[in-house]
Structures are given as structure tokens and as C-alpha cells.
Amino acid sequence: MTGLPILFEDADALVIDKPAGLDVTTPRRGGPSVEATLGSLRLGFARAPTIMHRLDKDTSGCLLLARSDRAHKRLQQVFEGGLVTKTYHAVVAGLVDADSGTIDLALSKISSREAGWRIVPDPKGKAACTHWRVLDRQGERTLIEFAPETGRTHQLRVQALAGLGLPIVGDPVYGQPSALGMLLHAVRLEVPRPGKDAIRATAPWPERFTRAGFAA
């Protein structure tokens, strides 16, 4: 058995609820990861599942796994076709005046010996587009639903700061660390499959969002 909650299961795929603070792949320094637990997610199958996409270490929520090579190839085609629907909830550090909008802001990766790597807005970078809407405002924070059209590294984290002018609460790279952790959660995942029902999963409301003053 595994301690990672399973949100969806069939012969092709699993969706797990990845906790914040857990790496998806095993870091160079070692330590726990989803990758290290894949053997315990066989659940009667002859081989362990494979990881279909990534979530940042400090992001929680829906993570898709393929249960066979054949399923992996089919699901990869769906990802490459831009057909996967991902929905995130995030709390930003400040009040957003507008109620909804779209952030269309290309991104690039930069690095330096002193500061390491990070993602920055760059007109010559890779296209990145995110739709958003405000769900709630409490005090000096705003709960936002993000619906990205693309899946660039750190896309929501950078676009929250550059597009809304506000970092995600607890973001250690683009904002300020918080005792709450980073308030970014992959709440829903929908993956269409030709000839089969779509994979649909919803991750439970994170307790750290409740401690920040927001209810599901």
C-alpha cells in the first residue's frame, strides 16, 4: 500500500493527490519523491506506473500516472495535442482588483552561478497563456482559479507575479517563504481519451488554504 491518496484508477491510469513538499522525481541530493514510491503503486499490475507530467515540489494536487507503455504513449499524444485540462487554485499576496482575465506572457529560463535558475517573462521565449478568475478575497489576499492553456515550468508562479503584480503566497523563488507553505494546488485534471471516458479527478481542499482563511 502507498500513503499517496488515489483520486482516479482504471486499467490505463492513476491520478494521485501529491502532497506539497514532496518532489515528483528523485532529486540529486536524494530524499523522498513520487518516483521512489511507484513500486507501491503497482496495485496488482506487473509493472510500476510511469509519471506523465510534473508538479513543483511545493505544489499539491492531481498528478497523472500511466499504468502501461501503451497507455503512456496514448496519454502523451493527448498532452502533446494540448487537450488536457488543468485547473489550479492559488492564493496571491494582495488584492486583485479585476474579477477575471487572461495572461498571455511568453517565458524563458535564465541561470547564473550565484542565483541558480529561474523563469522570466521574455517576448522571445516560449508561448504561455493562462486564464484566471477571482474566487474570493480575504484581508490582503486573493483566492484565484487558474486555467493554463500551456504547461511551462513555473508558468503560474511567474505569471501571477508578472501578470497580476502579486506573487503566490509562500513562493520561495518569486515571492516570500511562508509558514503556510506555497499556496498553489492542482485541484482538477481532465484528460480526454478517444473511445473511452475521459479521466477526471478532483483533489481535496488543502488544509493549508483553510489556515490561510479560505474555505472550499
Buried (B, 14 or more C-beta within 10 A) or exposed (E): EBEBEBBBBEEBBBBBBBBBEBBBEEEEEEEEBBBBBBEEBEEEEEEBBBBBBBBBBBBBBBBBBBBBEEBBEBBBEBBEEEEBBBBBBBBBBBEBEEEEBEBBBBBBBEEEEEEEEBBEBBEEBBEBBBBBEBBBBEEEBBBBBBBBBBBBBBBBBBBBBBBBEBBBBBBEBBBEEBEBBBBBBBBBBBBBBEEEEEBBBBBEBBEBBEEBEBEE
